Amino acid sequence: MQLSLNIKIFAAEEWRVLVLAAPSLEQEQHLLITEKVKLAIEETITAQLISADIEVIDKTLLFNDKNNKAYIKGVEFNRDQQLFVMEHDDINLAVRYRVELDQKSNVKNKSASNKWQITLISYIVDLATRNKIETHNEAGIFTLAINNCHGDCLSDWLIKHAQIMAQDMGAILVEKLQSLPRRYQYQLEFHDFLNTELIDIYNHLTTTDSFIFAKLLQELDNNETIIHQTSGRKYHYVSLLSADELDVLLQQYFENNNTSVNQTSSNSINFVYQRANTPYLTLYIITFIAILLLTYGIYVMAAQKMHQKNLINIAKDKTVAEMVRKAELMIEHEQYSPALDTIESVLLINAEHKSAKELKLTLLALTQGVEYFNLAKASLKNAPDKALKLFAQAKVLTPSLAFEISKLRAEINQHSQPIKGAVIGLQGLSSHFIFVGDSLNLGRKVIDYQNSFAINYQRISRVGKQCQFERQGKKYYLTDLGSSNGTMLNGIALSANKISELIDDSTVLVGGEVGIPYSLCQLECKITGKSSPALFIRLNAHSLALMNGLDRDKNINQPQVWDSMDVDLVTNWTLIGSEIDLGINKQGNIDFGCVEGGKALAKLVYDDGFYLSPITETIPSTSPEIELTLNNEIVYSLVPLQDGFTASINGCQFSFKSVA
């Protein structure tokens, strides 16, 4: 450890004083006690101190004047505590004063008299210890002999008598300052001591009768070893002891605590000490020998154990390899439970055997699939929906059961009666008419609800005799059925009973005026789907609005051209093939046929009845972005849609019922 005592100017401290007004209490404030009065008192006290060879610090070098108030670093000294933030080593004492003024009243008539009591209150603050060390008060009653003395006259009179009292107070303060005991400032540095030793030294120095003030300035070097850590500290230390007396105090402390130190530097203002030996040296030696012996013993035991383990592992590896091969043969013969027992035995021998761990995961899936398969067979008659779900899980986990599962699923479908024929959508598919035949007729009235739809516009031919939409393979065609007012396809008038091919985004005009290529009733036709295209038909509301001279974007209600126009405008008629995609559009609604750009999440299948199926047969854990349910049960594969069903795609519900 190193101990250094160092000061910046002298070890023996000289008094360097700051004279500063103290704040008056609110009830003691007086309008006559101006900054000019305070300055006169301050200059008088300062002159007295300087005449006694006491150094007074010029506060204008420290403060910034702002609104006639004393500031340092932007902080007003309205409290003694704010003096302690100063970082000026040249200042160690502050003389603070306060003046109080009281006009005496006339005893007879209790009116104000010409007698004034002036009171000066002062005290000395030790900036190192933050304590008041001396106080002194002066008071006197003075008679104002001048009549009608106000303003500057009264202020000058007050300054004159306050200076008289300040001169007496200054003399008393000089005596008090000169009687203060001499004290010394040092910087103490400690090196290479244990933490507890540094704390003990600090406690010893701060509990002596001569102690005045101590402050930690810096944490010094840290040295870590296996058992302990040494470090150093630097303190600012103020004491009544001279350098020689402090040196004796420290030497006695080291001797009493059996601490050996080397003195590397010594003079009246600087002492350096360093710890002469390493703490716990004997313990280090014993610990080192013990570690060597322990390490050797561990090495010998480990070598013997490794040799025995190698012999055992050679025998185990041969046994384990045979057991793994046996389990693999059992899997080939679909003997999953015995194979799993064998693999469990292998892992008891070698828990980290890679092939065995992989086989265990495979067998757990296979056996789980068999369990699902058996549960599904037991649920065939009473709970076919549950059986379908279990079959789907079994097929994923145990692919070898796929053939048996397909046969049993066919048996389930035989017992289920799906909805057949044309239907109308409900909930998320409201206003959707879905037709499943090969042709679809349009007229002012419906011929057959299974294969025709109606728009009650008076210029359309009655009883489904306007036009016919027809599917042939993967293509759609349009035929005018000899209507009274004709049919136009993409601006071309169709000949009666002559078939014309429909393409995607075609426009069909029905019930138009002769010689005019426009009609109030225009149909938009869209064809979507590759494997089994579907035809989507709906009214062109925009063209209808233009024909009526209205702006659709301004949300102006359209006049009723025919009775059912409002309903027809929001109705979709769809002729599907064997299947059609279902998705969710950007607004979060069901996108039937994904015509609005939604991603396909499920399929609506028609095979002598309606069925619902996910896009791919899978269990939910492999497709977390799709939530397809039927009657609150998750759909894993193709399921029939029966009367009264409610299905849901990612929370959007839909259902439908037969049109007839």
N, C-alpha and C positions, 0 to 999 in steps of 0.2 A: 504494500500500500504506500501511496505517496501523499504527503500532506504539504500543501503550499499556502503560505499566508502572503497576500499581495494586496496593496492598495494602489489607487491611481495617482494620489497626490502625496499625502503624508499618512503615516499610521496614526499619529496623534491628531484628532479631529479638531478643526477650527470651526467656530460658530459662523454659519452663513445664513442670514436671516431674511425672510420675506415678510414685509409689513402689508397687511391686507385687511380691509374692512370686513366685519362679520355681518351676516344678514340680521336685520331687525325683525322682531316678532311683529305679527300683523297689528296687534293692539298697541305696539310701541312706536309704530311709524308716525312721522310728523312731517308735514309739508315743508317746514323750514329746514329740515335736515337734508340738504341738497348734496349733490356730488361735490360741489364747491366747498361745502363745510367739511365733508369727509376728507377731501384732498388736503385742506389746510391742517387738519388733525394729523393725517398720515405724514405730511412733510415735517411737522414739528417733532413727532416721535422719531422719524428717520434721522433727523438732524441730531437729536440727543444720542442715538445709538452710534452714529458715525463719529461724533465727538469723543466717544469712549473707545475708539478703535475697534468697534464691532462692525464686521462687514455686512452691509445691507444690499441685497440683490435688487437691481432695477427691474420692477415688474413689467415695465413697458417692453423689455426685451423678451418677455415670455408670453405676454397676453396680446390678443387682438382686440382693439377697442370697438365695441359694437353697441350703439344706443346707450353710451355712457355706462356700460356694465363691464365687469372684468370677465374675460373669457380666456380659456386655454384649450386648444384643440377643439374649439367650438362648444365647450362645456362651461356654463356659468358656475362660479364658485359660490353657490348659495348654501352649501353645506360643507362642513369640514372634511367629510369623506371624499369629496371630489378633489381635495388637495393631494390625496394619496395616489392619484393616477399619474401625477407628474413623473417624468423620467429624466430628472435633472439631478445629477449627483452633487452639484455644487450647493444645493439647498438642503439644510437639515432641520431648520426650525422655522415656524411661522408665528408671527405676532398678529393676533386678530383683535380688532377693537370694534366697539359699537357705542354710539352716542344716543342718549335719550333726553328729551326736552319736555318740560312740564311747566305750564304757566300757572302760577298760584292764584287763587281766588281771594277776593276781599272778604274778610271775616264778617263785616257788618252787613253788607248788602249782597254778599255772595256773587259780586260781579268780578270780572277779570281784572287783576291788578297789574302793576308794572314790574312784578318780581317773577323771575324765571329760575327754575332749578335745572341745572345742566349736569348730567351724569355720564361719565366715561367708564365703560366696562371693557377690560382687556384680559386676554389669556394667551399663554404660549403653548403651541402644539408641537410635539416631537414627531416629525414626519417619519422617522424610522420606526418608532414604537406605536405611533398613531394614538398617543395619549396626551391629555392636557397635563402639563407638568407644573405650571405656575399661573396664578390669577391675580388681578389687582383692579380695584374700582376707585374712581375719583368722583366726588359729587360736590356741588357748590350752588348757592343761591345768589343771584345777581339782580341788581335793580337797574331797569332801563330808565335813565334820567331824561331821555329826549322825548318830547311830546310828539304825537302823530308820526311815529317812526314805523314805517312799513316798507315792504319790498326790499330793495337793495340796502336801505338804511338798516333794517332789522337784521338782514343777512350778514352785513359787515360787522354789526355789534355782536352777533352770535359767534362769528368766526374769531373775533378778537378774544372773547372770553373762553372759547373752546380751546384756542391755542395756549392760553395761560394754563388751563388744566392739563392739556396734552404735554406741556413742557414738564410739569410735575410728574405726570405718569411716566414719561420717557425716562426721567431720572430713576424712578423706582424700578423700571424694567431693566435698566442698565445694571443696577445692583443685583437683581435676580439672575440675570444672564451670567454675570461674572462669578456668581456663587455656585453655578452648576458645576458638577464634577466633570473632570476631563475624561473623555472616552475615546476609544480607538476603533478604527474600521479595518477589517481584513477580508481577504478571500481565502477560503479553506478548500484545498483540493485533496481528495482521498483516492488512492489507487490500489487495486489488487487486494481488496478486502472482501470477506463474505458479506452478503446482504445484511445479515443479522448484526455483524460487527459494525457496519456503517450506521445502522439504526441506533445501536448502543452508544457510539461515539457522539452522534448528534444529540441524543437524550442527555448525555453527560454534560456537553457543552451548554445546553440550553437550560439546565437546572442549577447552574452555579449562581451564587449571589451577584456576581459581576456581570451576568448576561443582560444584554439590552435587546438585541434584535438578531435574527438569522433568517436567511432566505435562500432556497435552492436555486442556483443559477444554471446548472447543466448536469445531465447524466453523462458520465465519461465512459471509458472503454469497458466492454464486457468480455470476459474470457470463460468459456464453458469447458468443463472436463466431464469425465464419466460420472463422478460422484457429486461435484459441487460447481458453483459458478461464482467467479469474482468480478467485481465491478468497481467503478470509481464515481465520485460526486464532487461538485464544486459548489461552495456556499459563499454568500456575502454574510460576514459575521461582524457584529458590533458588540464591544465589551468594554468594561472599565479597566480590564487588565492590560498592562503594557505587553510588548512583544516577549520580553524575557519571562514575565509571569505566566503568559499563555503557554510558552514553550515548556516551562516546568509543569504546568497543569497536564499537558498532553503526555509528557514523559512519565509522570506518575501513573496516569491512566493506563498506558501501555504496559508498564511494569506490573501493576496490580492485576492485569488481565492476562499476564504471561504471553504478551504479543511482542514478538521480536521484529523491530523495524530498523531499516538503514536510513540514516539522514544523508540525503544527496545534495541538499542546498540549505544554507542557513544564514540569515542576516536579520536586521531589525524589522524588516518588512516582508521577508520571504523565507518560508521554511518548507522543505520537501522531505517527505518520509515514504519509504517503500517497504512493504512487508518482506521480512528476511527469508521466510520459508513458505512452502506450499501447505495450505491447510489439509489436514487428514492424511499426511504423508504415510504414516504407519498403516493406516487403513487401506491406502492405495496398494501398498506392497502385499498385504495379506489378501486383498481382493484379487490381485493379479495372479498370485500363486493358486488361489482357489479356483479361478477361472481356467487356468491351465490344467489342473487336475480333473476338473469336471469335464472339460472338452475331451481329454484323453479317454476318460471313462465312457463318455457318450459314443466316441468313435469306435471303441472296442465292442460295445454292446450292439451298435448299429451294424458293424461288419458281420458279427455272428448272426444277427437277425436276418440280414440280407442274404447270407449264404443259405440259411434254412428256408427263406421265402423262395429263393430261386429253385431249390429242389422241389418244393411243394407246387410251384407254378408250372414246372415242366409236366408234372403228373396231372394237374388240373387242366392245362391247355388241351391235353389229349382227350380227357373226359368231356370237356366242354364242346370240343369240335364234333365229337360223336353225337352229343345230345342235340346240338343245333341242326345237324344233318337229319336226325330222326324227326325233329319238329317240322322241318321243311317237307319231308315226305308225308307227314300227317296233313299238312295244309293242302298238298296236291290231291289228297283223297278226301278233302273237305271235313277232316276230323279236327275241327277248330278247338274245341274245349280241351282234349288231351294235349294238343300241340301247345296251348297256352300254359298248361300245367308244367310241361317240359321246359318251356322257356323261363318260367318263374324259378324253376330249380337251377337253371343255368345262371340266372342273375343273383341267386343266393351265393353261388360260388364266386362269380366275378361280376360285380354290380356295374362295371364300366365296359362290359363286352359290347362292342358297337353293333355287331350283327344281331345279337340277342335283343338289344334295346329296340332296334328297328323292327324286328319280327314281332316284338310284343305290341308295339303300336298298331301294326297290321292286324294282328290277331284280335286285339280289342275292338277294332272296327268291324272285322268279320263276324265276331261273335255277337256284337251289338246288332248287326244287320240281320242275323238269324233270329235273334229275339224279336225284332220288329216284324219280321216275316211271320213268325208263329202267332204273334199278337194280332196281326192283320187277318190271318186266316180265321182266328177265333171270332173276329168282329164282322165277318162278311155279311151275315144275315141281319144282325141287329143294328149294326152301326157301319154301313157301307162307306160313309164319308170319312170316318176315322180309319177304316181299313185302307182307303186310298192314300191317306196321308202316311200311314205306316209303311205301305208298299213303296212309296216314293223314297222314304228314308232308307228302307232296306236295300233298294236297288243301288243307291249311291254307295252305301257302306259295303255291300256284298254283291259285286257285279255278276257273279256266277248264278245268282238267283233271278236274273232278268227274264229268262224264258218262263219259269214258273210264275213269276209275277204278272207277265203279260197275259197268260191264260186266265189267271184269277181276276185280273182287272176286267177282262172281257165278260166274265161271269157277273161282276158287279154291274156293268153297264146294261146287261140283259134285265136285271131286276129294277133298273132306274128308268123312269119315263121322263125324258126331257121335253121341254116345250117345243112344239112343232109349228111350222107355218109362219106366216107373217106376224110381226109383233110391233107394238108401240113402246118406245122407251119411257122410263120413269126416272125421277130424281135426276141424277147427273146426265141421263140420256133423254130427258124430257123433250118432246116435239120431234123425236126421231122415229120415222116409220121405216121398219126394216123388212124387206121382201126377199124371199129365198127362191123364187121360181126362175124360169128362164126368160120370162117376158113380163113387162109392166105397162099397162094401158093408162092413158090420161083422158079424162072427159070432164064434163061439168058435174056428172054424178058418177058414183062408184058402181061398177058392174059386179065385181067380186072382190071382197076385201083382201083376198089372198094375192091378187095380181093386178090391182088397179087402184089409182088414187084420183081425187077430184080437186079442181080449182073452180069455184062457182062464178067465174067470169062469164058474162052473158054471150060473149062472142066465141066461146069455146063450145064445140059440139057436145051434145048430151051423151050420157050413158057410155062413157069410155070410148067414144068413137072419134076423138081428136087425133091422137097419134099413139104409136106403140114403140117402147124401148125393148130391145131384145139382146140377149147374150148368146154368142156363138163361140164356144171355146174361150179364148182370152180376149175377145173383141166384143164391142157393143155396136148396135145398129139402131137406126131410127126410121120409122115408116109412118107416113101420113095415111090415115085410114079413110080418106075421102071426106075430110072435114069441110064444113061450109065455108070457113074463112081462111083455110089453108094453114100450112106449117112451113117455117123457114129455118134452115140450119146454117148458121154462120153467114147470114145474109142472102142465102140462096133458097128460093122457093122450091119445095119438094113436090114431085109429081105424086098423085094419089097412088097408094099401094106399091110404091117403088122404094126398095130398101136403100138406105145410105149409111155409111160407116160414121160412127161418132169418134172423135178424138178428144184428148184431154183439154179442158177449158173451152169447150164448145158452148155456143149460145143458141138457144132454140126459142123462136118467136111463134106464139100460137094466138089465133083469134085476131089477126091483124086486118087493117083496112086494105082493100084491093088497090094495088099500085103503089102502096106506101110501105117502105121497108122498115117500119117500126110497129110496135105493139105495146099496149099497156101491160101485157103479160109476157115477160121474158124469163126464160129459165136458164140458169147457169148449170152446166154439166161438167163434172170433174171425175176423172177415172184414176184410181190409185191402187197400188198393190201390184206385185210382179207375179208371184206364183198363182194367185187367184184374184184378179182385178175386181174391184167393186165400182159401181156407178153411183155418184152422189148428185142429187138434183135438188135445187132450191130456187126460189124467186130472186130475180135481180132487183133488189129494193132501190138501189141507186138510180137505175134507169127509170123505174117507176116514178121516183121523185122528180127527175128531170122532165119527164113527160107531163107532169102536173105543174111545172113551173116553180118547184120548191127547191130549197137548198138543204140537202140532207145533213150537211155538217152543222147547220144552225139549230138542229134538233126541233124542226117545226113539224107538228103533227100532219100526216098526210090524210087527205080526204078519202073516205071509203068509196073506192071504185066499185067494189062488190062486197057483199055482206060479210064474207069470211076473210077479207083481205088481211086484217091485223093478225089473225091466227096463221094464215098461209105464209106471211112474210117471215115468221120465225120457225117454220116447219121445214124439216129435211126429209127427203125421201131417198132411201138407199136400196139398191138392188145388189146383193152380195153373192159371191160364189161359195166356195167351200170354207173360207175363213177370212177374217179381217182383223187388222191390228188395233189395239187399244193403247192409248198413251195419255200423258198429261201435258196440256199446253202451258204457255208462259203465265197465264192467269191462274193456274192451279186447277183448271177444270178438265174433265175428261175430253180427250181429243179422239173422237170416233174416226177410225181409219187413218189417224195421224195426218189428216189433211192440213192441219195448222202448224205442222213442223214439230210436233211432240215426239219424244223418243218412245218407240214401241216397248211396252212393259208387259203386255199380256195379249192373248189372242181369243177372239170369239169364233168358235168353230161351228159349222152346220153340217151334220151328218145324220140326216133323218131326225133332226132335233138339235137344239142348241147346247153347246158345251163351252166351258171356260178353261183356259190353260195358260200357264206362264209361258213366256217366250222360250225358255229352255227348262226342262224338267230338272229341278235342283231343290236342295233343302235351303231354308232361309239363311243360314249362316254363311252360305257362299254367295248370296245376292242381297246384301243388307240394304241396297238402295231401292229394292222392290218389296212392297208389302201388298200381296194379293190375297184377299180373303173371300170366302163364300159362307154366308150365314155365321159370321164371326169365327170361322175356322180357316186356318191358313191353307191355301191351295198350292199343292206341290206338283200336280200333274193334271192331265185332262179329267174334268169332272162335269157331269151333266147338270144343266140348269133346269130346275123343276119349278112348278107353279109356286108363287109366293117367295121366291128366293130374294136375297139382298146380297149383292157383291160389292167389293170395295177395292179400289186401286189407290194405294198410298193415301188412304183416308177419304177419297172421293167415292161416294156410294152411288150405285145404279141398280136398276132392275127393269123388267119389262113384262108385258102381258100380251096375250093373243089379241089380234085386232077384231076377231069374230067372237 
